Amino acid sequence: MTDIQRPNYFTSQFLVEEDFNDEQSYHRDMRLRHNRLLHSWGVVTGLEVTKDGDKKVAVSEGMAIDNDGREIILLPDFERNTLNLDGLELNTTIEIAIIYHEIKDKPYRIGDKTKYTRITERPKFIIYRGKKRENCDDDHLEVRTGSAPTDGNVILLARVNLDNNGNVSTVEDSRKLAGGKTKWSDGENNSIYYNDGNVGIGTTSIHNPQSWDKALDILGSRHARFNVRSGGGVVTSVFSHNNWNGARGIIGTESNHPLTLATGYRHRMTIDTSGRVGIGTTNPSEKLEVNGTVKATKFEGDGSGLTGISGGGKWKTLEDNFIRYQGGVFVGNRLPSPKNNN
């Protein structure tokens, strides 16, 4: 088709079946085009799978959009939203999916021919990783081998684990949510922008001078922060501020909790709520506590105090070949008294 056409009616026009079908096709095709090009496929709302007995699961009302833009709608009073899993393979994991499905409905006899006055859009459930069952209603439920495809024509809802008796053990939510495909979005001046996988909050000019694959950029005129919070009250934040005792960037906890740096999912360095730093320990008792060997090129102090460390030690020859001890000087093999300065 090189042009998009819609029917145009006028008085005394003789209408035939094709005219009415063309009108429906025009509106339906435009709607599907809108769904397909402006939205990604997936679940729009609902369609949650839950256990509904030893060998049954129920699917809640809801809606999904497939890769062709077709709406898959499960109404609240749909009489077949409960799926019987009896007869499937034992001790296995099956996948529950839903697809667009339509049937001709309300038959009408014209002579020896049967016509249909309605097309019913009735979603169909597919069970993957199962074996074909007898007496399966093909207009409602179908069992297929293999895994559910990921091309968007089939909408995966859940993975259901069956135990050794074929009873429902667990139900894992596997719904992919539908979303928008717009390049930039600004939700009623909320100032959230999306561009080619990058996200900007408060800015459309995302700072990414090294061209990283993906970037999240938050911009405030005077200051900005990024929070990660838990339900238990832990607040971890990254701050940028023009004048917080001078312009600076800050990483830390706003709540009264320690801040820990980790590698390989193991705690390596901790700053506790009193400002004590622990390396190799999460519970430091001093301003700096190191659980391990320290290597340094230089130590400096104000002479106010030094705590010894038990264990084997090493001497380092100083520039004047002297080692001073409590005001005395160790020369050769003679240990000086505190008042011996020779």
MIRO-269036 format. One record per residue (C-alpha): residue number from 1; residue in one letter; x, y, z. Coordinates in steps of 0.1 Angstrom, whole numbers. Layout:
REM MIRO-269036
REC pos code     u     v     w
REC NUM    a     X     Y     Z
...
This chain:
REM MIRO-269036
REC pos code     u     v     w
REC   1    m     0     0     0
REC   2    t    15    33   -11
REC   3    d   -11    56     5
REC   4    i   -31    56    37
REC   5    q   -68    58    29
REC   6    r   -99    60    50
REC   7    p  -135    57    38
REC   8    n  -154    89    28
REC   9    y  -192    87    29
REC  10    f  -218   108    11
REC  11    t  -256   108     7
REC  12    s  -271    82   -17
REC  13    q  -238    62   -16
REC  14    f  -243    25   -20
REC  15    l  -222     8     7
REC  16    v  -209   -28     6
REC  17    e  -192   -51    31
REC  18    e  -157   -38    20
REC  19    d  -165    -2    29
REC  20    f  -173   -11    65
REC  21    n  -143   -34    69
REC  22    d  -120    -7    54
REC  23    e  -132    18    80
REC  24    q  -125    -6   109
REC  25    s   -91   -15    94
REC  26    y   -81    21    91
REC  27    h   -87    29   127
REC  28    r   -73    -4   139
REC  29    d   -42    -1   119
REC  30    m   -35    34   131
REC  31    r   -39    24   167
REC  32    l   -16    -6   162
REC  33    r     9    16   145
REC  34    h     8    40   175
REC  35    n    12    11   200
REC  36    r    41    -5   180
REC  37    l    61    27   173
REC  38    l    57    46   205
REC  39    h    57    18   231
REC  40    s    79   -12   238
REC  41    w    60   -45   241
REC  42    g    52   -60   275
REC  43    v    27   -59   304
REC  44    v     9   -26   308
REC  45    t    -8   -34   340
REC  46    g   -19   -65   360
REC  47    l   -16  -101   346
REC  48    e     0  -113   379
REC  49    v     3  -150   383
REC  50    t    -4  -164   418
REC  51    k    -9  -199   433
REC  52    d   -46  -209   434
REC  53    g   -45  -244   448
REC  54    d   -21  -274   447
REC  55    k   -22  -277   410
REC  56    k   -37  -244   399
REC  57    v   -25  -208   392
REC  58    a   -46  -177   387
REC  59    v   -39  -148   364
REC  60    s   -52  -114   375
REC  61    e   -70   -90   352
REC  62    g   -47   -67   331
REC  63    m   -34   -57   298
REC  64    a    -3   -62   276
REC  65    i     9   -50   242
REC  66    d    28   -74   219
REC  67    n    54   -66   194
REC  68    d    28   -59   167
REC  69    g    10   -34   189
REC  70    r   -19   -56   195
REC  71    e   -37   -52   229
REC  72    i   -40   -84   250
REC  73    i   -67   -77   275
REC  74    l   -78  -100   303
REC  75    l  -111   -88   318
REC  76    p  -119   -91   355
REC  77    d  -148  -115   348
REC  78    f  -129  -137   324
REC  79    e  -141  -172   334
REC  80    r  -109  -189   324
REC  81    n   -82  -170   342
REC  82    t   -75  -200   364
REC  83    l   -51  -225   348
REC  84    n   -52  -262   357
REC  85    l   -16  -276   358
REC  86    d   -26  -312   365
REC  87    g   -10  -337   342
REC  88    l    22  -318   335
REC  89    e    56  -332   340
REC  90    l    66  -336   377
REC  91    n    96  -318   394
REC  92    t   101  -292   366
REC  93    t    98  -255   359
REC  94    i    72  -243   334
REC  95    e    66  -209   319
REC  96    i    32  -192   318
REC  97    a    27  -168   289
REC  98    i    -1  -150   272
REC  99    i    -7  -142   235
REC 100    y   -31  -123   214
REC 101    h   -59  -145   200
REC 102    e   -91  -139   182
REC 103    i  -120  -161   171
REC 104    k  -150  -156   149
REC 105    d  -181  -154   171
REC 106    k  -219  -151   169
REC 107    p  -226  -172   138
REC 108    y  -253  -162   113
REC 109    r  -268  -185    86
REC 110    i  -273  -172    51
REC 111    g  -287  -200    31
REC 112    d  -262  -228    33
REC 113    k  -234  -205    44
REC 114    t  -224  -195    79
REC 115    k  -212  -159    86
REC 116    y  -201  -143   118
REC 117    t  -213  -110   132
REC 118    r  -185  -105   157
REC 119    i  -147  -111   161
REC 120    t  -139  -119   197
REC 121    e  -105  -109   210
REC 122    r   -98  -135   236
REC 123    p   -63  -139   250
REC 124    k   -48  -174   250
REC 125    f   -25  -189   276
REC 126    i     6  -209   266
REC 127    i    25  -232   289
REC 128    y    61  -237   278
REC 129    r    85  -265   289
REC 130    g    56  -289   291
REC 131    k    43  -319   273
REC 132    k    12  -320   252
REC 133    r   -19  -329   273
REC 134    e   -50  -345   261
REC 135    n   -83  -326   262
REC 136    c   -65  -293   260
REC 137    d   -88  -264   250
REC 138    d   -69  -248   221
REC 139    d   -90  -216   222
REC 140    h   -80  -210   258
REC 141    l   -48  -229   267
REC 142    e   -20  -246   248
REC 143    v    10  -266   261
REC 144    r    43  -264   241
REC 145    t    77  -278   245
REC 146    g   108  -255   247
REC 147    s   112  -221   263
REC 148    a    90  -190   256
REC 149    p   104  -169   228
REC 150    t   116  -134   235
REC 151    d   105  -117   203
REC 152    g    75   -99   218
REC 153    n    48  -120   201
REC 154    v    45  -140   233
REC 155    i    43  -122   267
REC 156    l    60  -142   295
REC 157    l    42  -138   328
REC 158    a    57  -162   353
REC 159    r    79  -193   359
REC 160    v    62  -219   380
REC 161    n    81  -246   399
REC 162    l    63  -279   403
REC 163    d    74  -304   430
REC 164    n    77  -342   428
REC 165    n    39  -345   432
REC 166    g    32  -319   405
REC 167    n    20  -294   430
REC 168    v    28  -257   427
REC 169    s    59  -250   448
REC 170    t    68  -214   439
REC 171    v    57  -188   414
REC 172    e    84  -164   401
REC 173    d    72  -131   385
REC 174    s    87  -128   350
REC 175    r    67  -100   336
REC 176    k    84   -75   313
REC 177    l    68   -41   316
REC 178    a    58   -21   286
REC 179    g    74    13   282
REC 180    g    76    44   260
REC 181    k   100    47   231
REC 182    t   103    85   230
REC 183    k   138    98   227
REC 184    w   133   126   252
REC 185    s   107   128   279
REC 186    d    98   156   303
REC 187    g    70   145   326
REC 188    e    51   177   333
REC 189    n    83   198   342
REC 190    n    98   170   363
REC 191    s   129   175   342
REC 192    i   138   139   335
REC 193    y   154   134   301
REC 194    y   163   103   282
REC 195    n   186   102   251
REC 196    d   201    71   235
REC 197    g   204    52   268
REC 198    n   217    82   288
REC 199    v   196    99   315
REC 200    g   197   135   325
REC 201    i   179   149   356
REC 202    g   177   187   354
REC 203    t   197   188   321
REC 204    t   194   179   285
REC 205    s   232   183   280
REC 206    i   244   151   296
REC 207    h   280   153   308
REC 208    n   298   124   291
REC 209    p   331   138   276
REC 210    q   347   103   274
REC 211    s   317    89   256
REC 212    w   309    61   281
REC 213    d   282    37   268
REC 214    k   257    50   294
REC 215    a   256    80   317
REC 216    l   234    93   345
REC 217    d   238   131   350
REC 218    i   221   151   377
REC 219    l   224   189   376
REC 220    g   214   215   401
REC 221    s   221   252   398
REC 222    r   238   254   433
REC 223    h   239   218   445
REC 224    a   226   183   437
REC 225    r   225   150   454
REC 226    f   219   113   445
REC 227    n   203    92   473
REC 228    v   202    54   478
REC 229    r   180    45   507
REC 230    s   168    14   525
REC 231    g   136     8   544
REC 232    g   156     6   576
REC 233    g   166    42   574
REC 234    v   200    40   559
REC 235    v   206    70   536
REC 236    t   237    70   514
REC 237    s   243   100   492
REC 238    v   266   116   466
REC 239    f   267   154   469
REC 240    s   280   182   447
REC 241    h   279   216   463
REC 242    n   290   251   453
REC 243    n   296   262   489
REC 244    w   296   236   516
REC 245    n   327   249   535
REC 246    g   339   256   500
REC 247    a   330   240   467
REC 248    r   334   203   470
REC 249    g   321   168   462
REC 250    i   310   145   490
REC 251    i   302   108   494
REC 252    g   288    95   526
REC 253    t   259    86   548
REC 254    e   234   112   560
REC 255    s   219    88   585
REC 256    n   238    77   616
REC 257    h   254    47   599
REC 258    p   290    38   589
REC 259    l   302    41   553
REC 260    t   321    11   539
REC 261    l   341     7   507
REC 262    a   340   -28   493
REC 263    t   356   -49   465
REC 264    g   345   -83   454
REC 265    y   315   -78   476
REC 266    r   337   -78   507
REC 267    h   342   -49   531
REC 268    r   376   -34   528
REC 269    m   375     0   545
REC 270    t   350    15   569
REC 271    i   344    50   584
REC 272    d   323    46   615
REC 273    t   298    71   629
REC 274    s   326    86   651
REC 275    g   349    92   622
REC 276    r   373    64   630
REC 277    v   387    46   599
REC 278    g   392     9   598
REC 279    i   411    -9   570
REC 280    g   406   -46   572
REC 281    t   382   -42   601
REC 282    t   346   -28   603
REC 283    n   349   -19   640
REC 284    p   379     4   644
REC 285    s   388    15   680
REC 286    e   412    44   670
REC 287    k   412    72   645
REC 288    l   430    48   622
REC 289    e   431    10   627
REC 290    v   447   -13   602
REC 291    n   443   -50   603
REC 292    g   474   -60   583
REC 293    t   508   -48   572
REC 294    v   513   -11   566
REC 295    k   539     1   540
REC 296    a   548    38   539
REC 297    t   576    60   526
REC 298    k   575    83   556
REC 299    f   558    89   590
REC 300    e   556   123   607
REC 301    g   543   132   641
REC 302    d   543   160   667
REC 303    g   561   140   693
REC 304    s   532   139   717
REC 305    g   531   102   719
REC 306    l   540    69   703
REC 307    t   525    35   711
REC 308    g   548     5   705
REC 309    i   538   -26   685
REC 310    s   549   -60   700
REC 311    g   566   -85   677
REC 312    g   597   -87   656
REC 313    g   610   -54   643
REC 314    k   636   -40   619
REC 315    w   661   -12   624
REC 316    k   668    14   597
REC 317    t   701    32   597
REC 318    l   696    70   600
REC 319    e   716    96   583
REC 320    d   738   103   614
REC 321    n   740    65   623
REC 322    f   723    73   657
REC 323    i   691    59   671
REC 324    r   677    81   699
REC 325    y   659    65   728
REC 326    q   642    86   757
REC 327    g   667   114   752
REC 328    g   697    91   750
REC 329    v   716    79   720
REC 330    f   723    43   711
REC 331    v   758    40   699
REC 332    g   774     7   690
REC 333    n   760   -20   714
REC 334    r   755     1   745
REC 335    l   719     9   755
REC 336    p   718    45   770
REC 337    s   700    55   801
REC 338    p   672    81   797
REC 339    k   697   108   808
REC 340    n   726    96   788
REC 341    n   730   118   758
REC 342    n   764   105   746
